[in-house]
Amino acid sequence: MELAYIPSPSRGVIHLGPIPLRGYAFCIIIGVFVAVWLGNKRWLARGGRAGTVADISVWAVPFGLVGGRLYHVITDYELYFSEGRDWVGAFKIWEGGLGIWGAIALGAVGAWIGCRRRGIPLPAYADAIAPGIALAQAIGRWGNWFNQELYGKETDLPWAVRITSSLDGRVPGDYHPTFLYESLWCIGVAVLVIWADRRFQLGHGRAFALYVAAYCAGRFWIEYMRVDDAHHILGLRLNNWTALFVFVLAVVYLVLSAKKRPGRETVVEPGADGSATDGADAEGDKSTETAVEDAKDGDDKGKAEGKDPAESESESESESESASAESESESASESAGKKS
């Protein structure tokens, strides 16, 4: 007996006149905004400046999109370059097809360029943005729901997703919603990283490494459930091997980094803490104000005596010279008395 299921949208695109509004693209864009928003809050909490995360994202996001698309096209090249296929489809990113492995790898290159231009250590930036990336993935996975793709084996569970499209070899039916599983897993990863970062004061890239390791652990079993076409090596899908390999790298980095550079960075953005400079400026301003007040007092005194300010200044100099001469005369008299 069929109790419930998750319905698929009747279409993944809405046309606003000649402009197509695609659900997949909206999910990616919303995810990017959430990642930048959360990353900015975490960056400020670490002592950075507002807007720095967004500025670096201008480099990281385009690189990430290109990297994600390249990974997808390279690992599923037969979808675009085999007989009867149109290679132009490789550029149609709005139709779906982004590999997170390529997105993170090339996105890191873009982030490194942005960090280098601002004199910021990449590991500190990666730690700040890590939970946001996980949330961006959680939101982005719903783009697969709009496209009716990336589902698992058939099931009669009440949360099964109902596929109605028959394009590209799809068979209508009820399947495991692996896109939903991964979305929920990514939310859990974001919560885990935020908690661990507060509890253990993770630094020098370890919060990012924890995100990578936790994501790979979930991606391994979720990838194993998927039924879409993929290359297999020794009985496992290519992405299973990728997840396993990246997981090991992340764990090794966590262990070695904790031993080599324990603790967290005290300064993440040079010049963000302007307390010393502000103090020096305040002291200079105070000295300037004192000098101006002294000058005003001299002018007011001259005016009270009915004298021109220039005359008052001249008299002050004369008084100083007279006092100096008297002091020298007294010193000479004392010396003469001592000699006699």
C-alpha positions as a Markdown table, in Angstrom:
| # | Residue | x | y | z |
|---|---|---|---|---|
| 1 | Met | 0.0 | 0.0 | 0.0 |
| 2 | Glu | 1.4 | 3.4 | -1.0 |
| 3 | Leu | 1.4 | 5.7 | 1.9 |
| 4 | Ala | 3.4 | 8.7 | 0.7 |
| 5 | Tyr | 6.2 | 9.9 | -1.6 |
| 6 | Ile | 8.1 | 13.0 | -2.5 |
| 7 | Pro | 6.6 | 14.3 | -5.8 |
| 8 | Ser | 9.0 | 15.6 | -8.5 |
| 9 | Pro | 8.3 | 19.0 | -10.0 |
| 10 | Ser | 6.5 | 18.9 | -13.3 |
| 11 | Arg | 9.2 | 21.1 | -14.7 |
| 12 | Gly | 12.5 | 22.5 | -13.6 |
| 13 | Val | 12.3 | 25.8 | -15.5 |
| 14 | Ile | 9.9 | 28.7 | -15.6 |
| 15 | His | 10.0 | 31.1 | -18.4 |
| 16 | Leu | 9.6 | 34.8 | -17.5 |
| 17 | Gly | 9.0 | 36.0 | -21.1 |
| 18 | Pro | 12.1 | 35.1 | -23.0 |
| 19 | Ile | 14.1 | 34.6 | -19.8 |
| 20 | Pro | 14.3 | 31.0 | -18.5 |
| 21 | Leu | 14.4 | 30.7 | -14.7 |
| 22 | Arg | 15.9 | 27.3 | -13.8 |
| 23 | Gly | 15.5 | 25.7 | -10.4 |
| 24 | Tyr | 18.9 | 24.2 | -10.5 |
| 25 | Ala | 20.6 | 27.6 | -11.0 |
| 26 | Phe | 18.5 | 29.2 | -8.3 |
| 27 | Cys | 19.7 | 26.5 | -5.8 |
| 28 | Ile | 23.3 | 27.1 | -6.7 |
| 29 | Ile | 23.0 | 30.9 | -6.4 |
| 30 | Ile | 21.2 | 30.7 | -3.0 |
| 31 | Gly | 23.8 | 28.3 | -1.7 |
| 32 | Val | 26.6 | 30.7 | -2.7 |
| 33 | Phe | 24.9 | 33.6 | -0.8 |
| 34 | Val | 24.4 | 31.4 | 2.3 |
| 35 | Ala | 28.1 | 30.4 | 2.2 |
| 36 | Val | 29.3 | 34.0 | 1.9 |
| 37 | Trp | 26.9 | 35.2 | 4.6 |
| 38 | Leu | 28.0 | 32.6 | 7.2 |
| 39 | Gly | 31.6 | 32.8 | 6.2 |
| 40 | Asn | 31.6 | 36.6 | 6.7 |
| 41 | Lys | 30.1 | 36.1 | 10.2 |
| 42 | Arg | 32.8 | 33.6 | 11.1 |
| 43 | Trp | 35.5 | 35.7 | 9.6 |
| 44 | Leu | 34.5 | 38.7 | 11.7 |
| 45 | Ala | 34.4 | 36.5 | 14.8 |
| 46 | Arg | 38.0 | 35.6 | 14.1 |
| 47 | Gly | 39.1 | 39.2 | 13.9 |
| 48 | Gly | 38.8 | 39.8 | 10.1 |
| 49 | Arg | 37.3 | 42.7 | 8.2 |
| 50 | Ala | 33.7 | 42.8 | 6.9 |
| 51 | Gly | 33.6 | 42.2 | 3.1 |
| 52 | Thr | 36.8 | 40.2 | 2.9 |
| 53 | Val | 35.0 | 36.9 | 2.4 |
| 54 | Ala | 32.8 | 38.3 | -0.3 |
| 55 | Asp | 35.9 | 39.8 | -2.1 |
| 56 | Ile | 37.7 | 36.5 | -2.1 |
| 57 | Ser | 34.6 | 34.7 | -3.2 |
| 58 | Val | 34.7 | 36.8 | -6.4 |
| 59 | Trp | 37.7 | 34.7 | -7.2 |
| 60 | Ala | 36.7 | 31.4 | -5.6 |
| 61 | Val | 33.2 | 31.0 | -6.9 |
| 62 | Pro | 33.9 | 31.3 | -10.7 |
| 63 | Phe | 36.9 | 29.0 | -10.3 |
| 64 | Gly | 34.8 | 26.5 | -8.4 |
| 65 | Leu | 32.0 | 26.5 | -11.0 |
| 66 | Val | 34.6 | 25.8 | -13.8 |
| 67 | Gly | 36.3 | 23.1 | -11.7 |
| 68 | Gly | 33.0 | 21.4 | -10.9 |
| 69 | Arg | 32.0 | 21.4 | -14.5 |
| 70 | Leu | 35.3 | 20.1 | -15.7 |
| 71 | Tyr | 35.3 | 17.2 | -13.3 |
| 72 | His | 31.8 | 16.2 | -14.4 |
| 73 | Val | 32.6 | 16.5 | -18.1 |
| 74 | Ile | 35.9 | 14.6 | -17.8 |
| 75 | Thr | 34.4 | 11.8 | -15.7 |
| 76 | Asp | 31.2 | 11.5 | -17.8 |
| 77 | Tyr | 32.7 | 12.4 | -21.1 |
| 78 | Glu | 30.5 | 9.9 | -23.0 |
| 79 | Leu | 27.5 | 12.1 | -22.2 |
| 80 | Tyr | 28.9 | 14.8 | -24.5 |
| 81 | Phe | 31.5 | 13.3 | -26.8 |
| 82 | Ser | 30.2 | 9.9 | -27.7 |
| 83 | Glu | 28.5 | 9.1 | -31.0 |
| 84 | Gly | 25.1 | 10.9 | -31.4 |
| 85 | Arg | 25.9 | 13.4 | -28.6 |
| 86 | Asp | 26.3 | 17.1 | -29.0 |
| 87 | Trp | 29.6 | 18.4 | -27.4 |
| 88 | Val | 28.0 | 21.8 | -27.0 |
| 89 | Gly | 26.1 | 20.3 | -24.1 |
| 90 | Ala | 29.3 | 20.3 | -22.1 |
| 91 | Phe | 28.9 | 24.0 | -21.6 |
| 92 | Lys | 25.3 | 23.9 | -20.5 |
| 93 | Ile | 25.9 | 24.1 | -16.8 |
| 94 | Trp | 22.4 | 25.1 | -16.1 |
| 95 | Glu | 21.1 | 21.7 | -17.1 |
| 96 | Gly | 23.0 | 20.1 | -14.2 |
| 97 | Gly | 26.3 | 18.4 | -13.7 |
| 98 | Leu | 28.8 | 19.8 | -11.2 |
| 99 | Gly | 31.4 | 17.6 | -9.5 |
| 100 | Ile | 32.1 | 18.8 | -5.9 |
| 101 | Trp | 35.6 | 17.4 | -6.1 |
| 102 | Gly | 36.5 | 19.6 | -9.0 |
| 103 | Ala | 34.6 | 22.6 | -7.5 |
| 104 | Ile | 36.6 | 22.4 | -4.2 |
| 105 | Ala | 39.9 | 21.8 | -5.9 |
| 106 | Leu | 39.7 | 24.6 | -8.4 |
| 107 | Gly | 37.7 | 26.8 | -6.0 |
| 108 | Ala | 40.7 | 26.6 | -3.6 |
| 109 | Val | 43.0 | 27.9 | -6.4 |
| 110 | Gly | 40.7 | 30.9 | -6.8 |
| 111 | Ala | 40.5 | 31.5 | -3.1 |
| 112 | Trp | 44.3 | 31.3 | -2.9 |
| 113 | Ile | 44.6 | 34.0 | -5.5 |
| 114 | Gly | 42.1 | 36.2 | -3.6 |
| 115 | Cys | 43.9 | 35.6 | -0.3 |
| 116 | Arg | 47.3 | 36.3 | -1.7 |
| 117 | Arg | 46.1 | 39.6 | -3.1 |
| 118 | Arg | 45.0 | 40.6 | 0.4 |
| 119 | Gly | 47.9 | 39.1 | 2.4 |
| 120 | Ile | 45.6 | 36.6 | 4.1 |
| 121 | Pro | 46.6 | 32.9 | 4.9 |
| 122 | Leu | 44.4 | 30.5 | 2.9 |
| 123 | Pro | 44.0 | 28.0 | 5.8 |
| 124 | Ala | 42.4 | 30.7 | 8.0 |
| 125 | Tyr | 40.0 | 31.7 | 5.2 |
| 126 | Ala | 39.1 | 28.0 | 4.5 |
| 127 | Asp | 38.3 | 27.4 | 8.2 |
| 128 | Ala | 35.9 | 30.4 | 8.2 |
| 129 | Ile | 34.1 | 29.3 | 5.0 |
| 130 | Ala | 34.0 | 25.6 | 5.6 |
| 131 | Pro | 30.5 | 25.3 | 7.3 |
| 132 | Gly | 29.1 | 27.7 | 4.7 |
| 133 | Ile | 30.3 | 25.4 | 1.9 |
| 134 | Ala | 28.5 | 22.4 | 3.5 |
| 135 | Leu | 25.3 | 24.4 | 3.7 |
| 136 | Ala | 25.7 | 25.5 | 0.1 |
| 137 | Gln | 26.0 | 21.9 | -0.9 |
| 138 | Ala | 22.9 | 21.1 | 1.1 |
| 139 | Ile | 20.9 | 23.7 | -0.8 |
| 140 | Gly | 22.5 | 23.0 | -4.1 |
| 141 | Arg | 21.4 | 19.3 | -4.0 |
| 142 | Trp | 17.8 | 20.4 | -4.3 |
| 143 | Gly | 18.7 | 21.4 | -7.8 |
| 144 | Asn | 18.9 | 17.7 | -8.6 |
| 145 | Trp | 15.3 | 17.3 | -7.4 |
| 146 | Phe | 14.3 | 20.0 | -10.0 |
| 147 | Asn | 16.1 | 18.1 | -12.7 |
| 148 | Gln | 14.8 | 14.7 | -11.5 |
| 149 | Glu | 18.4 | 13.2 | -11.3 |
| 150 | Leu | 20.8 | 11.6 | -8.9 |
| 151 | Tyr | 18.4 | 9.2 | -7.2 |
| 152 | Gly | 19.0 | 5.8 | -5.7 |
| 153 | Lys | 17.5 | 2.3 | -6.0 |
| 154 | Glu | 13.7 | 1.7 | -6.2 |
| 155 | Thr | 12.0 | 1.7 | -2.8 |
| 156 | Asp | 8.5 | 1.8 | -1.3 |
| 157 | Leu | 9.5 | 3.9 | 1.7 |
| 158 | Pro | 7.2 | 6.9 | 2.4 |
| 159 | Trp | 9.9 | 9.4 | 1.6 |
| 160 | Ala | 10.7 | 7.9 | -1.8 |
| 161 | Val | 11.0 | 10.4 | -4.6 |
| 162 | Arg | 8.7 | 9.8 | -7.6 |
| 163 | Ile | 10.4 | 10.2 | -10.9 |
| 164 | Thr | 8.1 | 11.0 | -13.8 |
| 165 | Ser | 10.6 | 11.9 | -16.6 |
| 166 | Ser | 11.8 | 9.3 | -19.1 |
| 167 | Leu | 14.5 | 11.5 | -20.6 |
| 168 | Asp | 18.1 | 10.2 | -20.9 |
| 169 | Gly | 17.1 | 6.6 | -20.0 |
| 170 | Arg | 15.2 | 7.4 | -16.9 |
| 171 | Val | 12.5 | 4.9 | -15.8 |
| 172 | Pro | 9.5 | 6.4 | -14.0 |
| 173 | Gly | 9.0 | 5.0 | -10.5 |
| 174 | Asp | 9.7 | 5.6 | -6.8 |
| 175 | Tyr | 13.4 | 5.7 | -5.8 |
| 176 | His | 15.6 | 6.5 | -2.8 |
| 177 | Pro | 16.0 | 10.3 | -2.7 |
| 178 | Thr | 19.8 | 10.3 | -2.5 |
| 179 | Phe | 19.8 | 14.1 | -3.2 |
| 180 | Leu | 17.8 | 14.5 | 0.1 |
| 181 | Tyr | 20.1 | 12.1 | 2.0 |
| 182 | Glu | 23.1 | 14.2 | 0.9 |
| 183 | Ser | 21.4 | 17.4 | 1.7 |
| 184 | Leu | 20.6 | 16.3 | 5.3 |
| 185 | Trp | 24.1 | 14.9 | 5.7 |
| 186 | Cys | 25.7 | 18.3 | 4.6 |
| 187 | Ile | 23.6 | 20.1 | 7.2 |
| 188 | Gly | 24.9 | 17.7 | 9.8 |
| 189 | Val | 28.5 | 18.3 | 8.6 |
| 190 | Ala | 28.0 | 22.1 | 9.0 |
| 191 | Val | 26.7 | 21.7 | 12.5 |
| 192 | Leu | 29.6 | 19.3 | 13.4 |
| 193 | Val | 32.2 | 21.7 | 12.1 |
| 194 | Ile | 30.7 | 24.7 | 13.9 |
| 195 | Trp | 30.5 | 22.8 | 17.2 |
| 196 | Ala | 34.0 | 21.3 | 16.9 |
| 197 | Asp | 35.5 | 24.7 | 16.0 |
| 198 | Arg | 34.0 | 26.3 | 19.1 |
| 199 | Arg | 34.9 | 23.3 | 21.4 |
| 200 | Phe | 38.5 | 22.7 | 20.2 |
| 201 | Gln | 39.4 | 26.1 | 18.7 |
| 202 | Leu | 40.4 | 24.6 | 15.4 |
| 203 | Gly | 42.8 | 26.6 | 13.3 |
| 204 | His | 45.4 | 26.4 | 10.5 |
| 205 | Gly | 42.9 | 24.7 | 8.1 |
| 206 | Arg | 41.7 | 22.0 | 10.5 |
| 207 | Ala | 38.1 | 23.1 | 10.5 |
| 208 | Phe | 38.1 | 22.8 | 6.7 |
| 209 | Ala | 39.8 | 19.4 | 6.9 |
| 210 | Leu | 37.1 | 18.2 | 9.3 |
| 211 | Tyr | 34.4 | 19.3 | 6.8 |
| 212 | Val | 36.2 | 17.4 | 4.0 |
| 213 | Ala | 36.6 | 14.2 | 6.0 |
| 214 | Ala | 33.0 | 14.3 | 7.3 |
| 215 | Tyr | 31.5 | 15.0 | 3.9 |
| 216 | Cys | 33.5 | 12.2 | 2.3 |
| 217 | Ala | 32.3 | 9.7 | 4.9 |
| 218 | Gly | 28.7 | 10.5 | 4.0 |
| 219 | Arg | 29.3 | 10.7 | 0.3 |
| 220 | Phe | 30.8 | 7.3 | 0.2 |
| 221 | Trp | 27.6 | 5.4 | 1.4 |
| 222 | Ile | 25.3 | 7.8 | -0.5 |
| 223 | Glu | 27.2 | 7.3 | -3.7 |
| 224 | Tyr | 27.0 | 3.6 | -3.2 |
| 225 | Met | 23.2 | 3.8 | -3.4 |
| 226 | Arg | 23.0 | 5.8 | -6.7 |
| 227 | Val | 21.9 | 4.0 | -9.9 |
| 228 | Asp | 22.9 | 6.6 | -12.5 |
| 229 | Asp | 25.6 | 5.5 | -14.9 |
| 230 | Ala | 29.1 | 5.9 | -13.7 |
| 231 | His | 32.6 | 4.5 | -14.2 |
| 232 | His | 33.5 | 1.6 | -11.9 |
| 233 | Ile | 36.9 | 0.5 | -10.6 |
| 234 | Leu | 37.2 | -2.8 | -8.8 |
| 235 | Gly | 33.4 | -2.9 | -8.3 |
| 236 | Leu | 33.2 | 0.6 | -6.8 |
| 237 | Arg | 32.0 | 3.8 | -8.5 |
| 238 | Leu | 34.7 | 6.3 | -9.4 |
| 239 | Asn | 33.3 | 8.8 | -6.9 |
| 240 | Asn | 33.5 | 6.2 | -4.1 |
| 241 | Trp | 37.3 | 5.9 | -4.7 |
| 242 | Thr | 37.6 | 9.7 | -4.9 |
| 243 | Ala | 35.7 | 10.1 | -1.6 |
| 244 | Leu | 37.9 | 7.4 | 0.1 |
| 245 | Phe | 41.2 | 9.0 | -1.2 |
| 246 | Val | 40.2 | 12.5 | -0.2 |
| 247 | Phe | 39.0 | 11.3 | 3.2 |
| 248 | Val | 42.4 | 9.8 | 4.0 |
| 249 | Leu | 44.2 | 13.0 | 2.9 |
| 250 | Ala | 41.9 | 15.1 | 5.2 |
| 251 | Val | 42.5 | 12.9 | 8.2 |
| 252 | Val | 46.3 | 12.8 | 7.7 |
| 253 | Tyr | 46.2 | 16.6 | 7.5 |
| 254 | Leu | 44.2 | 16.9 | 10.7 |
| 255 | Val | 46.7 | 14.7 | 12.6 |
| 256 | Leu | 49.9 | 16.3 | 11.3 |
| 257 | Ser | 48.6 | 19.9 | 11.5 |
| 258 | Ala | 47.5 | 19.4 | 15.1 |
| 259 | Lys | 51.0 | 18.3 | 16.0 |
| 260 | Lys | 52.9 | 20.8 | 14.0 |
| 261 | Arg | 50.8 | 23.9 | 14.5 |
| 262 | Pro | 48.5 | 23.5 | 17.5 |
| 263 | Gly | 46.0 | 26.1 | 18.5 |
| 264 | Arg | 44.4 | 28.8 | 16.3 |
| 265 | Glu | 45.8 | 31.8 | 14.4 |
| 266 | Thr | 45.8 | 35.0 | 16.5 |
| 267 | Val | 45.8 | 37.3 | 13.5 |
| 268 | Val | 43.9 | 36.3 | 10.4 |
| 269 | Glu | 43.9 | 39.6 | 8.5 |
| 270 | Pro | 46.8 | 42.1 | 8.7 |
| 271 | Gly | 45.6 | 45.5 | 9.7 |
| 272 | Ala | 42.2 | 44.4 | 10.7 |
| 273 | Asp | 42.9 | 45.2 | 14.4 |
| 274 | Gly | 43.7 | 48.9 | 14.2 |
| 275 | Ser | 43.8 | 49.5 | 18.0 |
| 276 | Ala | 47.5 | 50.5 | 18.0 |
| 277 | Thr | 47.2 | 52.8 | 15.0 |
| 278 | Asp | 44.0 | 54.4 | 16.4 |
| 279 | Gly | 45.8 | 55.0 | 19.7 |
| 280 | Ala | 48.7 | 56.7 | 18.0 |
| 281 | Asp | 46.3 | 58.8 | 15.9 |
| 282 | Ala | 44.4 | 59.8 | 19.0 |
| 283 | Glu | 47.6 | 60.8 | 20.8 |
| 284 | Gly | 48.7 | 62.9 | 17.8 |
| 285 | Asp | 45.3 | 64.5 | 17.6 |
| 286 | Lys | 45.4 | 65.3 | 21.3 |
| 287 | Ser | 48.9 | 66.9 | 20.9 |
| 288 | Thr | 47.6 | 69.0 | 18.0 |
| 289 | Glu | 44.6 | 70.1 | 20.0 |
| 290 | Thr | 46.8 | 71.1 | 22.9 |
| 291 | Ala | 49.1 | 73.2 | 20.7 |
| 292 | Val | 46.1 | 74.9 | 19.1 |
| 293 | Glu | 44.6 | 75.7 | 22.5 |
| 294 | Asp | 48.0 | 77.2 | 23.7 |
| 295 | Ala | 48.1 | 79.4 | 20.7 |
| 296 | Lys | 44.6 | 80.6 | 21.3 |
| 297 | Asp | 45.4 | 81.4 | 24.9 |
| 298 | Gly | 48.3 | 83.5 | 23.8 |
| 299 | Asp | 46.2 | 85.4 | 21.3 |
| 300 | Asp | 43.4 | 86.0 | 23.9 |
| 301 | Lys | 46.0 | 87.3 | 26.4 |
| 302 | Gly | 47.4 | 89.8 | 23.9 |
| 303 | Lys | 43.9 | 91.0 | 22.9 |
| 304 | Ala | 43.0 | 91.5 | 26.6 |
| 305 | Glu | 46.0 | 93.8 | 27.0 |
| 306 | Gly | 45.1 | 95.7 | 23.8 |
| 307 | Lys | 48.1 | 94.4 | 21.9 |
| 308 | Asp | 48.4 | 92.9 | 18.5 |
| 309 | Pro | 49.0 | 89.1 | 18.5 |
| 310 | Ala | 52.3 | 89.7 | 16.6 |
| 311 | Glu | 53.4 | 92.2 | 19.3 |
| 312 | Ser | 52.5 | 89.8 | 22.1 |
| 313 | Glu | 54.6 | 87.1 | 20.4 |
| 314 | Ser | 57.5 | 89.5 | 20.1 |
| 315 | Glu | 57.2 | 90.5 | 23.8 |
| 316 | Ser | 57.2 | 86.8 | 24.8 |
| 317 | Glu | 60.4 | 86.2 | 22.8 |
| 318 | Ser | 62.0 | 89.3 | 24.4 |
| 319 | Glu | 61.0 | 88.2 | 27.9 |
| 320 | Ser | 62.5 | 84.8 | 27.2 |
| 321 | Glu | 65.8 | 86.4 | 26.1 |
| 322 | Ser | 66.0 | 88.7 | 29.1 |
| 323 | Ala | 65.4 | 85.8 | 31.5 |
| 324 | Ser | 68.2 | 83.9 | 29.7 |
| 325 | Ala | 70.6 | 86.8 | 30.0 |
| 326 | Glu | 69.8 | 87.3 | 33.7 |
| 327 | Ser | 70.4 | 83.6 | 34.3 |
| 328 | Glu | 73.8 | 83.7 | 32.6 |
| 329 | Ser | 74.8 | 86.9 | 34.6 |
| 330 | Glu | 73.9 | 85.2 | 37.9 |
| 331 | Ser | 75.9 | 82.1 | 37.0 |
| 332 | Ala | 78.9 | 84.3 | 36.1 |
| 333 | Ser | 78.7 | 86.1 | 39.5 |
| 334 | Glu | 78.5 | 82.9 | 41.4 |
| 335 | Ser | 81.6 | 81.6 | 39.6 |
| 336 | Ala | 83.5 | 84.8 | 40.3 |
| 337 | Gly | 82.6 | 84.5 | 44.0 |
| 338 | Lys | 83.8 | 81.0 | 44.2 |
| 339 | Lys | 87.2 | 81.8 | 42.6 |
| 340 | Ser | 87.8 | 84.7 | 45.0 |
